[in-house]
């Protein structure tokens, strides 16, 4: 039978989720960004344990995919310390912008 005429709920459990794409470029993160990645990995590991206990296969596959992605991002993270106030904007800098037309009425 053609797959065209099969209801999605009748499908095999073999339908794979597409992998999340990991950038081939450097993975620069701030210390706060790395903490967020660590938190995501920890949460997903907990979710994975719970999904395995519940034998929820579809949820399990999604968690495993997300865990592969975030584990790779964690592995490749390059922490960039915030720069001292040098007048140069770089990765991790916080800047304040001022509009030149401040006070202008339109």
Beta strands, then each sheet from edge to edge (+ up, - down):
strand 1: 27-29
strand 2: 77-79
sheet 1: 1+ 2+
end
